[in-house]
Amino acid sequence: MNASLAPARVNNTHVAAGFAVLFAVYHFHEFFQSLTISAITLLTFMVVSYVVARAQQLRGLQSWGLGMQQHWWVKLALGLAAGMLFVSLSTAASVYLGYERATASPGATVFFKQIWWIMFMTFWPSLAEDILTRGYLYKHFGHRMPPYTWVAFSAVVYVLNHIWRLTDHPAVLTYLFILGLVLATAMVLTKSMWLTLGIHWGANILYYVSVDIFAVEAVVDGRESTWVLAAAYLLLLVVMLLTAGVLQKSKTRKTASTPGLAYKL
Protein backbone atom coordinates (compact mmCIF):
# COMPACT_ATOMS: atom_id res chain seq x y z
CA MET A 1 0.00 0.00 0.00
CA ASN A 2 1.09 3.60 -0.61
CA ALA A 3 2.73 4.62 2.67
CA SER A 4 0.92 7.95 2.72
CA LEU A 5 -2.42 6.10 2.65
CA ALA A 6 -1.54 3.58 5.34
CA PRO A 7 -4.23 3.26 8.05
CA ALA A 8 -4.31 6.28 10.36
CA ARG A 9 -4.49 5.93 14.12
CA VAL A 10 -6.75 8.88 14.85
CA ASN A 11 -9.68 8.65 17.26
CA ASN A 12 -13.19 9.06 15.89
CA THR A 13 -13.75 12.42 17.59
CA HIS A 14 -10.75 13.95 15.86
CA VAL A 15 -11.76 12.38 12.55
CA ALA A 16 -15.26 13.88 12.81
CA ALA A 17 -13.90 17.25 13.88
CA GLY A 18 -11.46 17.31 10.97
CA PHE A 19 -14.20 16.51 8.48
CA ALA A 20 -16.48 19.19 9.98
CA VAL A 21 -13.76 21.82 9.63
CA LEU A 22 -13.02 20.87 6.02
CA PHE A 23 -16.74 20.75 5.18
CA ALA A 24 -17.31 24.23 6.65
CA VAL A 25 -14.37 25.77 4.82
CA TYR A 26 -15.29 24.09 1.53
CA HIS A 27 -18.85 25.45 1.56
CA PHE A 28 -18.10 28.91 2.99
CA HIS A 29 -17.81 30.64 -0.39
CA GLU A 30 -21.21 29.34 -1.52
CA PHE A 31 -22.94 31.90 0.66
CA PHE A 32 -21.37 34.74 -1.34
CA GLN A 33 -21.68 35.69 -4.99
CA SER A 34 -18.03 36.62 -5.31
CA LEU A 35 -15.34 35.08 -7.49
CA THR A 36 -12.69 36.59 -5.24
CA ILE A 37 -14.14 35.00 -2.11
CA SER A 38 -14.48 31.68 -3.92
CA ALA A 39 -10.82 31.76 -4.97
CA ILE A 40 -9.62 32.71 -1.49
CA THR A 41 -11.80 30.05 0.13
CA LEU A 42 -10.57 27.24 -2.13
CA LEU A 43 -6.94 28.19 -1.58
CA THR A 44 -7.63 28.43 2.14
CA PHE A 45 -9.12 24.93 2.00
CA MET A 46 -5.81 23.58 0.75
CA VAL A 47 -3.98 25.19 3.65
CA VAL A 48 -6.56 23.98 6.16
CA SER A 49 -6.48 20.43 4.77
CA TYR A 50 -2.71 20.42 5.33
CA VAL A 51 -3.12 21.80 8.86
CA VAL A 52 -5.77 19.18 9.67
CA ALA A 53 -3.44 16.42 8.47
CA ARG A 54 -0.59 17.70 10.60
CA ALA A 55 -2.89 18.16 13.62
CA GLN A 56 -3.82 14.50 13.25
CA GLN A 57 -0.09 13.67 13.14
CA LEU A 58 -0.27 12.72 9.48
CA ARG A 59 2.01 13.62 6.58
CA GLY A 60 0.29 16.62 5.04
CA LEU A 61 -1.46 16.53 1.68
CA GLN A 62 0.10 13.21 0.73
CA SER A 63 -1.99 11.67 3.51
CA TRP A 64 -5.03 12.40 1.34
CA GLY A 65 -3.51 10.50 -1.60
CA LEU A 66 -1.49 13.30 -3.20
CA GLY A 67 1.97 11.84 -2.76
CA MET A 68 4.45 12.59 -5.55
CA GLN A 69 5.35 9.01 -6.30
CA GLN A 70 4.25 5.96 -8.30
CA HIS A 71 4.10 7.90 -11.60
CA TRP A 72 1.51 10.31 -10.21
CA TRP A 73 1.56 12.45 -13.35
CA VAL A 74 0.67 9.45 -15.55
CA LYS A 75 -2.38 8.74 -13.41
CA LEU A 76 -3.39 12.41 -13.53
CA ALA A 77 -3.01 12.53 -17.32
CA LEU A 78 -4.95 9.28 -17.84
CA GLY A 79 -7.74 10.53 -15.60
CA LEU A 80 -7.83 13.87 -17.38
CA ALA A 81 -8.16 12.14 -20.75
CA ALA A 82 -10.84 9.75 -19.47
CA GLY A 83 -12.90 12.51 -17.86
CA MET A 84 -12.83 14.66 -20.98
CA LEU A 85 -13.49 11.72 -23.29
CA PHE A 86 -16.59 10.39 -21.57
CA VAL A 87 -18.17 13.81 -20.99
CA SER A 88 -17.47 14.58 -24.65
CA LEU A 89 -19.23 11.34 -25.62
CA SER A 90 -22.17 12.28 -23.41
CA THR A 91 -22.47 15.75 -24.96
CA ALA A 92 -22.10 14.40 -28.49
CA ALA A 93 -24.77 11.76 -27.84
CA SER A 94 -27.19 14.34 -26.42
CA VAL A 95 -26.68 16.61 -29.43
CA TYR A 96 -27.10 13.68 -31.84
CA LEU A 97 -30.30 12.55 -30.10
CA GLY A 98 -31.71 16.08 -30.21
CA TYR A 99 -31.64 16.69 -26.46
CA GLU A 100 -29.09 19.53 -26.70
CA ARG A 101 -27.60 21.82 -29.32
CA ALA A 102 -24.50 23.97 -29.63
CA THR A 103 -25.38 27.59 -30.31
CA ALA A 104 -21.85 28.95 -30.83
CA SER A 105 -18.96 28.06 -33.13
CA PRO A 106 -15.89 29.78 -31.69
CA GLY A 107 -12.70 30.01 -33.67
CA ALA A 108 -9.36 28.64 -32.49
CA THR A 109 -8.32 32.01 -31.06
CA VAL A 110 -11.38 32.26 -28.83
CA PHE A 111 -11.12 28.61 -27.80
CA PHE A 112 -7.48 28.73 -26.74
CA LYS A 113 -7.99 32.07 -25.03
CA GLN A 114 -10.68 30.62 -22.76
CA ILE A 115 -9.55 27.02 -22.27
CA TRP A 116 -6.59 27.91 -20.05
CA TRP A 117 -8.78 29.94 -17.74
CA ILE A 118 -11.34 27.12 -17.57
CA MET A 119 -8.62 24.59 -16.75
CA PHE A 120 -7.27 26.78 -13.96
CA MET A 121 -10.65 27.63 -12.45
CA THR A 122 -11.90 24.02 -12.45
CA PHE A 123 -8.74 22.52 -10.96
CA TRP A 124 -9.09 23.92 -7.43
CA PRO A 125 -12.73 23.03 -6.71
CA SER A 126 -12.15 19.56 -8.18
CA LEU A 127 -9.13 19.04 -5.94
CA ALA A 128 -10.84 20.41 -2.83
CA GLU A 129 -13.93 18.23 -3.26
CA ASP A 130 -11.79 15.17 -3.93
CA ILE A 131 -9.90 15.73 -0.68
CA LEU A 132 -13.12 16.22 1.28
CA THR A 133 -15.20 13.34 -0.08
CA ARG A 134 -12.51 10.84 -1.04
CA GLY A 135 -8.96 11.49 0.17
CA TYR A 136 -9.94 12.25 3.76
CA LEU A 137 -12.47 9.43 3.91
CA TYR A 138 -10.11 6.89 2.40
CA LYS A 139 -7.36 7.72 4.84
CA HIS A 140 -9.62 7.26 7.86
CA PHE A 141 -12.14 4.65 6.70
CA GLY A 142 -10.59 2.84 3.76
CA HIS A 143 -9.07 0.19 6.02
CA ARG A 144 -12.23 -0.19 8.14
CA MET A 145 -14.55 -1.22 5.31
CA PRO A 146 -14.47 -3.66 2.40
CA PRO A 147 -13.54 -1.79 -0.83
CA TYR A 148 -17.04 -1.90 -2.35
CA THR A 149 -18.59 -0.68 0.88
CA TRP A 150 -16.17 2.23 1.10
CA VAL A 151 -16.82 3.13 -2.55
CA ALA A 152 -20.58 3.28 -1.91
CA PHE A 153 -20.02 5.22 1.32
CA SER A 154 -17.84 7.79 -0.44
CA ALA A 155 -20.35 8.13 -3.29
CA VAL A 156 -23.17 8.84 -0.84
CA VAL A 157 -21.07 11.47 0.95
CA TYR A 158 -20.26 12.99 -2.44
CA VAL A 159 -23.96 13.31 -3.29
CA LEU A 160 -24.77 14.76 0.14
CA ASN A 161 -21.95 17.27 -0.25
CA HIS A 162 -23.97 18.89 -3.04
CA ILE A 163 -26.14 20.50 -0.40
CA TRP A 164 -27.90 22.86 -2.81
CA ARG A 165 -28.90 20.05 -5.20
CA LEU A 166 -30.40 17.49 -2.84
CA THR A 167 -33.92 18.45 -3.88
CA ASP A 168 -33.08 18.39 -7.58
CA HIS A 169 -34.41 15.93 -10.16
CA PRO A 170 -33.62 12.21 -9.60
CA ALA A 171 -31.56 12.28 -12.81
CA VAL A 172 -29.16 14.75 -11.19
CA LEU A 173 -28.82 12.72 -8.01
CA THR A 174 -28.31 9.57 -10.08
CA TYR A 175 -25.50 11.01 -12.18
CA LEU A 176 -23.84 12.44 -9.07
CA PHE A 177 -23.98 9.06 -7.35
CA ILE A 178 -22.57 7.20 -10.36
CA LEU A 179 -19.83 9.81 -10.73
CA GLY A 180 -19.11 9.35 -7.03
CA LEU A 181 -18.74 5.61 -7.63
CA VAL A 182 -16.35 6.26 -10.51
CA LEU A 183 -14.14 8.65 -8.55
CA ALA A 184 -14.05 6.48 -5.42
CA THR A 185 -13.33 3.35 -7.47
CA ALA A 186 -10.40 5.10 -9.14
CA MET A 187 -8.95 5.83 -5.71
CA VAL A 188 -9.36 2.26 -4.48
CA LEU A 189 -7.79 0.82 -7.63
CA THR A 190 -4.74 3.11 -7.61
CA LYS A 191 -4.37 3.74 -3.87
CA SER A 192 -3.83 7.41 -4.67
CA MET A 193 -5.98 10.39 -5.66
CA TRP A 194 -4.29 11.38 -8.91
CA LEU A 195 -6.45 9.29 -11.26
CA THR A 196 -9.54 10.43 -9.35
CA LEU A 197 -8.51 14.07 -9.60
CA GLY A 198 -7.79 13.73 -13.30
CA ILE A 199 -11.22 12.27 -14.08
CA HIS A 200 -13.01 14.87 -11.97
CA TRP A 201 -11.00 17.77 -13.38
CA GLY A 202 -11.37 16.57 -16.96
CA ALA A 203 -15.13 16.18 -16.58
CA ASN A 204 -15.45 19.70 -15.17
CA ILE A 205 -13.27 21.15 -17.94
CA LEU A 206 -15.46 19.63 -20.66
CA TYR A 207 -18.64 20.78 -18.93
CA TYR A 208 -17.52 24.41 -18.90
CA VAL A 209 -16.10 24.16 -22.42
CA SER A 210 -19.52 23.03 -23.65
CA VAL A 211 -21.38 25.72 -21.69
CA ASP A 212 -19.03 28.71 -21.88
CA ILE A 213 -17.36 28.21 -25.26
CA PHE A 214 -19.81 26.23 -27.41
CA ALA A 215 -22.89 27.48 -25.54
CA VAL A 216 -24.56 24.07 -25.49
CA GLU A 217 -28.15 24.35 -24.31
CA ALA A 218 -31.08 22.02 -23.75
CA VAL A 219 -33.58 21.62 -26.56
CA VAL A 220 -36.16 19.62 -24.58
CA ASP A 221 -37.61 20.36 -21.16
CA GLY A 222 -36.87 16.98 -19.59
CA ARG A 223 -33.67 15.62 -18.08
CA GLU A 224 -32.76 13.39 -20.99
CA SER A 225 -29.26 14.81 -21.36
CA THR A 226 -28.62 14.27 -17.64
CA TRP A 227 -29.60 10.61 -17.97
CA VAL A 228 -27.22 10.35 -20.93
CA LEU A 229 -24.47 11.81 -18.75
CA ALA A 230 -25.26 9.26 -16.03
CA ALA A 231 -25.03 6.48 -18.63
CA ALA A 232 -21.66 7.82 -19.81
CA TYR A 233 -20.29 7.73 -16.26
CA LEU A 234 -21.68 4.22 -15.79
CA LEU A 235 -19.88 3.15 -18.96
CA LEU A 236 -16.66 4.69 -17.61
CA LEU A 237 -17.09 2.73 -14.38
CA VAL A 238 -17.51 -0.52 -16.32
CA VAL A 239 -14.44 0.25 -18.46
CA MET A 240 -12.38 0.96 -15.35
CA LEU A 241 -13.39 -2.28 -13.65
CA LEU A 242 -12.81 -4.35 -16.78
CA THR A 243 -9.40 -2.75 -17.32
CA ALA A 244 -8.45 -3.37 -13.69
CA GLY A 245 -9.53 -7.00 -14.05
CA VAL A 246 -7.45 -7.49 -17.21
CA LEU A 247 -4.39 -5.88 -15.63
CA GLN A 248 -4.77 -8.01 -12.51
CA LYS A 249 -4.98 -11.22 -14.56
CA SER A 250 -1.93 -10.16 -16.56
CA LYS A 251 0.00 -9.50 -13.36
CA THR A 252 -1.07 -12.86 -11.91
CA ARG A 253 0.08 -14.73 -15.03
CA LYS A 254 3.38 -12.87 -15.02
CA THR A 255 3.93 -13.69 -11.35
CA ALA A 256 3.10 -17.36 -11.88
CA SER A 257 5.45 -17.64 -14.85
CA THR A 258 8.42 -15.96 -13.14
CA PRO A 259 10.21 -18.20 -10.58
CA GLY A 260 10.74 -16.50 -7.26
CA LEU A 261 8.81 -13.35 -8.20
CA ALA A 262 5.91 -14.07 -5.87
CA TYR A 263 8.36 -14.48 -2.98
CA LYS A 264 10.14 -11.22 -3.77
CA LEU A 265 6.89 -9.26 -3.88
Secondary structure, DSSP 8 states (H G I E B T S, - for coil): --GGGS-----HHHHHHHHHHHHHHHHHGGGS--HHHHHHHHHHHHHHHHHHHHHTT--GGGGGTT-S-SSHHHHHHHHHHHHHHHHHHHHHHHHHTTSEEE-----HHHHHHHHHHHHHHHHHHHHHHHIIIIIHHHHHHTTTS-HHHHHHHHHHHHHHH-TTSTTS-HHHHHHHHHHHHHHHHHHHHHTSSHHHHHHHHHHHHHHHIIIIIS-EEESSSSSHHHHHHHHHHHHHHHHHHHHHHHHHHHHHHHHHHSTTHHHH-
